[in-house]
Amino acid sequence: MPVLRIPTPLRPYTNGQSNITVAGSNVSEALNDLTTQYPTIKPHLFNESDELRPFVNLFLGENNIKDLQGVSTPIADGDKLMLIPSIAGGADVA
């Protein structure tokens, strides 16, 4: 089964787990399985229309799924997916 790596800021929603085994033949099914296992993570990944939030980046190996087939990207047993939330902020320097 594929494994989804959870970044530290989202681990409180996965009971502290950093690697979650997920079921599915594509990224969408894997994310659905993740949110079934850990429902409290869903609003941090998806908007009200059940679309992946724009600041959530998901990598299959070294490739951003946005550069592949998006959430339709096929996955296989042993694949490693990594969630990487974009980080914004900082101070303006005048």
C-alpha positions as CSV (number, residue, x, y, z in Angstrom):
1,M,0.0,0.0,0.0
2,P,1.2,3.6,-0.6
3,V,2.5,5.6,2.3
4,L,1.6,9.3,2.9
5,R,4.1,11.4,4.8
6,I,2.4,13.9,7.1
7,P,4.3,17.2,7.9
8,T,4.8,18.2,11.5
9,P,2.1,21.0,11.5
10,L,-0.6,18.5,10.5
11,R,0.4,15.6,12.7
12,P,-2.0,16.7,15.6
13,Y,-4.8,15.7,13.2
14,T,-3.3,12.2,12.6
15,N,-2.7,11.3,16.3
16,G,0.9,12.3,15.9
17,Q,1.5,9.8,13.1
18,S,4.1,10.9,10.5
19,N,3.5,8.1,8.0
20,I,0.1,6.9,7.2
21,T,-0.6,3.8,5.0
22,V,-3.4,4.6,2.6
23,A,-5.4,2.6,0.1
24,G,-6.2,3.7,-3.4
25,S,-5.1,3.5,-7.0
26,N,-4.7,7.2,-7.4
27,V,-4.0,10.3,-5.3
28,S,-7.7,11.2,-4.9
29,E,-8.5,7.7,-3.5
30,A,-5.5,7.9,-1.2
31,L,-6.6,11.3,0.2
32,N,-10.1,10.0,0.6
33,D,-8.7,7.1,2.7
34,L,-6.6,9.5,4.7
35,T,-9.6,11.7,5.5
36,T,-11.7,8.6,6.4
37,Q,-9.0,7.4,8.8
38,Y,-8.5,11.0,10.2
39,P,-11.5,13.2,9.5
40,T,-10.2,16.2,11.4
41,I,-7.4,16.7,8.8
42,K,-9.9,17.2,6.0
43,P,-10.5,20.9,6.4
44,H,-6.8,21.5,6.4
45,L,-6.4,19.9,3.0
46,F,-9.7,20.5,1.2
47,N,-12.0,23.6,0.7
48,E,-15.8,23.6,1.0
49,S,-16.0,22.3,-2.6
50,D,-13.9,19.3,-1.7
51,E,-11.1,20.5,-3.9
52,L,-7.5,20.3,-2.7
53,R,-6.6,23.7,-1.2
54,P,-4.1,25.7,-3.4
55,F,-1.5,26.0,-0.7
56,V,-1.3,22.2,-0.2
57,N,1.4,20.6,-2.3
58,L,1.5,16.8,-2.7
59,F,4.5,15.1,-4.1
60,L,4.8,11.6,-5.5
61,G,8.5,10.9,-5.1
62,E,10.2,14.1,-6.3
63,N,7.3,15.2,-8.5
64,N,4.5,17.6,-7.5
65,I,1.2,16.0,-8.5
66,K,0.3,19.4,-10.0
67,D,2.9,18.6,-12.7
68,L,1.5,15.1,-13.2
69,Q,-2.2,14.3,-13.4
70,G,-3.3,16.2,-10.3
71,V,-5.4,14.1,-7.9
72,S,-5.9,11.6,-10.8
73,T,-2.2,10.7,-10.7
74,P,-2.0,6.9,-10.4
75,I,-0.2,5.4,-7.4
76,A,1.0,1.9,-6.7
77,D,1.9,-0.2,-3.7
78,G,5.1,1.1,-2.1
79,D,4.8,4.6,-3.5
80,K,5.6,7.4,-1.2
81,L,3.4,10.5,-1.1
82,M,4.5,13.6,0.8
83,L,2.2,16.4,1.9
84,I,4.0,19.8,2.0
85,P,1.9,22.8,3.0
86,S,3.1,26.1,1.7
87,I,4.4,28.5,4.3
88,A,3.6,32.1,3.9
89,G,4.4,35.1,6.0
90,G,7.5,36.9,7.2
91,A,8.2,40.5,7.7
92,D,8.4,43.2,5.1
93,V,11.7,44.9,5.2
94,A,11.5,48.6,4.6
